[in-house]
Amino acid sequence: MTPPQPDQPLRVAIIGAGPGGLVLAQLLRDDPRFNVTVYERGSPEVKGASLTGYRILITPDILDSLRCQLPADVRVLLDKAVGLSQPNGNRMCFMDEMCQVKCRLDVPASRNMLSISRWKLRKALLSCSSNFVKFGRVFSSYEIDGANGVKVSFADGESVHCDLLIGADGAGSRVRKQLLPGSGRSNTDVTVIYFKAPFTPETEAMIPWASGVLAMAPRRSMVVAYYKDAEKPYGPYDLEKIDPEDSFLMLGMGSYTNEFVNQSKHPDEMTPEELKDECLNRARGWHPLLRALLAISVPSSVFLSHIKTQDPIEPWEPGPVTILGDAAHSMTPYLGQGATNAIVDAMTLAEKLKSTEDGKGDENKQQTVTARVGEYESSMLKRGNAVVKNSLYALHVVYTLGSTSWRSWFRNLILSFWDLLMPHPTDEIEPFPVSYNQSLKKAK
Ligand SMILES: Cc1cc2nc3c(=O)[nH]c(=O)nc-3n(C[C@H](O)[C@H](O)[C@H](O)COP(=O)(O)OP(=O)(O)OC[C@H]3O[C@@H](n4cnc5c(N)ncnc54)[C@H](O)[C@@H]3O)c2cc1C
């Protein structure tokens, strides 16, 4: 690594203003030992259907640890991003497509998870960022430039120099591709269509079980979850467009990419209305509750995700370029841990960089920074590779173990046994939609 001058701040360039890049920037921005700049290809006012408007799950210990380290002004805004939980916490369950509960996931680890608005998290992390986030800058490549450090080049032909370059540029990371040319991502052949629906007292009551469900049918699945804003829990809504500030129901309909009911065009070419029709067609014969939720989804909120997963990354020689978050360990969404891990990476790297004070003022500063980056990379790779693997298992439980009706039935049977073995905060399975099913039976 090129020696940073002992009396000069370390020039840190971060590519990407996602949760990972912004957390790292916020944790370093007030420390005079660092001069941090984030380069983001997008614009500050991105709105609407993008992923920025959905939600993430985060554990309270990670959130607390992050809160404690953030500047006070950001902390206040971060608190506003935390959604309201139900009295017994975040409790999900696996069910079949007829809303029969198979396995409740209400162990403390999942019950404690907090639902965070990605939009509000981004807003919080962008506060006071005018001096450290540069929008509209598309990273194209880097070059180790002798005594000048790392030369970072952008698509517009401009370039800057830094001492440490961090690729926080998401799953398709260009920084990773240059740093680790052999690293690849595998296609799972699964595509999920996400929609939002208005969150009102009525639609809240339509959530099939507690805080949400993963309904699994052979070769298909549907997730129902929500973000309930503390200041404005229920609308009012513009039914054409759900504002990213608002509470919402989140619906995600997954299937193999080549098994769309509508085979007339590639999913990427479908309009939001066609994607909504696709979900409704796919759910023919499913429980009316799931179909009703799909029917009230708002087309303009659609987000189409072709699920890919990072192939394991081997450790590399530490130097002046590193990666974090999805750039290093993009994973399937079936464990809901991608953003949490990006945030943990950022906190770990910030802590390591701040501990380079030991070498302050001497010519060993360069080696100290490299050593700390190396320590970060070891722990990040160990954790990241493991969670990528687990989230791929989770996808296999849904799709590979559900590839035929028989397999699906057997998988659900095992889940039902598992449910018996797990502790639950309440003895009874909540009445809805069980009571609904009973009423249906009586009506018949
Ligand atoms: C629908 C959905 C639901 C999810 N739900 C959850 C959940 O509940 N919990 C959870 O923990 N995770 C969840 N995830 C995963 C989570 O979104 C990601 O893991 C997380 O966003 C990764 O953060 P990041 O900062 O590493 O990358 P990103 O959020 O992808 O940010 C990367 C940034 O880099 C920018 N960028 C990319 N290339 C360039 C370039 N060349 N030049 C400049 N800028 C560039 C991008 O514009 C972007 O702003 C979900 C994902 C999906 C698809």
PDBQT file of the ligand as one rigid body, heavy atoms in Angstrom, charges set to zero:
ROOT
HETATM    1  C1  LIG A 501     -36.464  -7.265  -2.306  1.00  0.00    +0.000 C 
HETATM    2  C2  LIG A 501     -35.318  -7.453  -1.379  1.00  0.00    +0.000 A 
HETATM    3  C3  LIG A 501     -35.560  -7.518  -0.034  1.00  0.00    +0.000 A 
HETATM    4  C4  LIG A 501     -34.503  -7.575   0.857  1.00  0.00    +0.000 A 
HETATM    5  N1  LIG A 501     -34.775  -7.641   2.178  1.00  0.00    +0.000 NA
HETATM    6  C5  LIG A 501     -33.751  -7.690   3.052  1.00  0.00    +0.000 A 
HETATM    7  C6  LIG A 501     -34.011  -7.786   4.459  1.00  0.00    +0.000 A 
HETATM    8  O1  LIG A 501     -35.147  -7.886   4.922  1.00  0.00    +0.000 OA
HETATM    9  N2  LIG A 501     -32.951  -7.768   5.286  1.00  0.00    +0.000 N 
HETATM   10  C7  LIG A 501     -31.674  -7.666   4.829  1.00  0.00    +0.000 A 
HETATM   11  O2  LIG A 501     -30.743  -7.625   5.648  1.00  0.00    +0.000 OA
HETATM   12  N3  LIG A 501     -31.401  -7.597   3.504  1.00  0.00    +0.000 NA
HETATM   13  C8  LIG A 501     -32.396  -7.618   2.619  1.00  0.00    +0.000 A 
HETATM   14  N4  LIG A 501     -32.131  -7.577   1.275  1.00  0.00    +0.000 N 
HETATM   15  C9  LIG A 501     -30.738  -7.510   0.821  1.00  0.00    +0.000 C 
HETATM   16  C10 LIG A 501     -30.217  -6.080   0.883  1.00  0.00    +0.000 C 
HETATM   17  O3  LIG A 501     -31.028  -5.246   0.084  1.00  0.00    +0.000 OA
HETATM   18  C11 LIG A 501     -28.771  -5.992   0.414  1.00  0.00    +0.000 C 
HETATM   19  O4  LIG A 501     -28.040  -7.022   0.996  1.00  0.00    +0.000 OA
HETATM   20  C12 LIG A 501     -28.155  -4.648   0.809  1.00  0.00    +0.000 C 
HETATM   21  O5  LIG A 501     -28.802  -3.599   0.132  1.00  0.00    +0.000 OA
HETATM   22  C13 LIG A 501     -26.663  -4.601   0.502  1.00  0.00    +0.000 C 
HETATM   23  O6  LIG A 501     -26.172  -3.326   0.811  1.00  0.00    +0.000 OA
HETATM   24  P1  LIG A 501     -24.869  -2.762   0.097  1.00  0.00    +0.000 P 
HETATM   25  O7  LIG A 501     -24.625  -1.406   0.672  1.00  0.00    +0.000 OA
HETATM   26  O8  LIG A 501     -23.771  -3.751   0.176  1.00  0.00    +0.000 OA
HETATM   27  O9  LIG A 501     -25.237  -2.684  -1.450  1.00  0.00    +0.000 OA
HETATM   28  P2  LIG A 501     -26.425  -1.951  -2.208  1.00  0.00    +0.000 P 
HETATM   29  O10 LIG A 501     -27.554  -1.655  -1.298  1.00  0.00    +0.000 OA
HETATM   30  O11 LIG A 501     -26.699  -2.754  -3.411  1.00  0.00    +0.000 OA
HETATM   31  O12 LIG A 501     -25.802  -0.553  -2.620  1.00  0.00    +0.000 OA
HETATM   32  C14 LIG A 501     -24.825  -0.468  -3.635  1.00  0.00    +0.000 C 
HETATM   33  C15 LIG A 501     -24.789   0.970  -4.132  1.00  0.00    +0.000 C 
HETATM   34  O13 LIG A 501     -23.698   1.084  -5.040  1.00  0.00    +0.000 OA
HETATM   35  C16 LIG A 501     -24.121   1.848  -6.156  1.00  0.00    +0.000 C 
HETATM   36  N5  LIG A 501     -23.280   1.462  -7.297  1.00  0.00    +0.000 N 
HETATM   37  C17 LIG A 501     -23.258   0.275  -7.934  1.00  0.00    +0.000 A 
HETATM   38  N6  LIG A 501     -22.361   0.289  -8.929  1.00  0.00    +0.000 NA
HETATM   39  C18 LIG A 501     -21.785   1.512  -8.919  1.00  0.00    +0.000 A 
HETATM   40  C19 LIG A 501     -20.772   2.128  -9.700  1.00  0.00    +0.000 A 
HETATM   41  N7  LIG A 501     -20.166   1.485 -10.716  1.00  0.00    +0.000 N 
HETATM   42  N8  LIG A 501     -20.420   3.418  -9.414  1.00  0.00    +0.000 NA
HETATM   43  C20 LIG A 501     -21.030   4.087  -8.391  1.00  0.00    +0.000 A 
HETATM   44  N9  LIG A 501     -21.999   3.551  -7.608  1.00  0.00    +0.000 NA
HETATM   45  C21 LIG A 501     -22.361   2.269  -7.868  1.00  0.00    +0.000 A 
HETATM   46  C22 LIG A 501     -25.597   1.484  -6.334  1.00  0.00    +0.000 C 
HETATM   47  O14 LIG A 501     -26.295   2.471  -7.060  1.00  0.00    +0.000 OA
HETATM   48  C23 LIG A 501     -26.046   1.376  -4.883  1.00  0.00    +0.000 C 
HETATM   49  O15 LIG A 501     -26.520   2.599  -4.380  1.00  0.00    +0.000 OA
HETATM   50  C24 LIG A 501     -33.167  -7.577   0.369  1.00  0.00    +0.000 A 
HETATM   51  C25 LIG A 501     -32.923  -7.554  -0.994  1.00  0.00    +0.000 A 
HETATM   52  C26 LIG A 501     -33.986  -7.556  -1.875  1.00  0.00    +0.000 A 
HETATM   53  C27 LIG A 501     -33.711  -7.643  -3.357  1.00  0.00    +0.000 C 
ENDROOT
TORSDOF 0
